[in-house]
Amino acid sequence: MNFSQALATFIGRRIEAFLTNQFVQGTLLGVGDGFFTVEVPNPSYTTPTTQVTVFIQNVEFVRILAA
């Protein structure tokens, strides 16, 4: 089992992804070959959520938050 396959088991859960120069927190929407997508809440009322694609090669570590 590789990292993508392991991460895919947590689709629908809240995660924190730590990259070299960025921090992403939100709900894991999907995992592909070399990337994953996170729905990130936006504090603005005009756009409540944003989908962010994160390339796995840039990830330092991922934390799965308690449900």
N, C-alpha and C positions, 0 to 999 in steps of 0.2 A: 504494500500500500504506500503510495507516495503522498506528498503534502496536499495536492489537489483533491485526491480521493478522500483523505482524512477530513479536509475542510468541508467537503460536500455533505458530509454527514450532519453538519450543523446549519444547513440552510434553514432560514426562518428564525434563527437565534440572533440575539444581539451580540456584536463583537467589537473589539477594539483592535485596530491594525496599526502597528508602529512601523513607519518607514524612516528612511534616513533623515529627511527634512520635513516630515509631515505626520500627522496623527489623524486617523479616520475612525469615527465611532458611529455605529448604526446597525441596521438589520441586514444580515447576509441574504442576498437575493438569489445568487447563483454562482457556480464555479465552472470555469472552462479550462482549456488546456493553456496554462501559463497566466491566467488572470482570474479575478473574482469581482463580483459586483456587490456594492453595498448601498442601501438606501439610507441617506444621511439626512436627519432632520435639520431644517434651516430655521433660524430664529426669526426670520422675516415672515410677516403675515401674507405677503404676496405670493411667495413660492414656498409652500410648507415642507416639501421634501425634494431632495436631489439624488440622482443615482450617480455613483462614483465607481469607475472601473479602476481596479488596482492591479498592477502587474506583479506577479508573485516574485519575480527576480529582485524587486525593489523592497520587499518586506523584510524587516528585521525580526519581528515576531507578531503573532496574533494571540489575543486573549479572548476566550469565550466567556461571556458574562452569565451570571446565574439567571435562571428564568424567573 
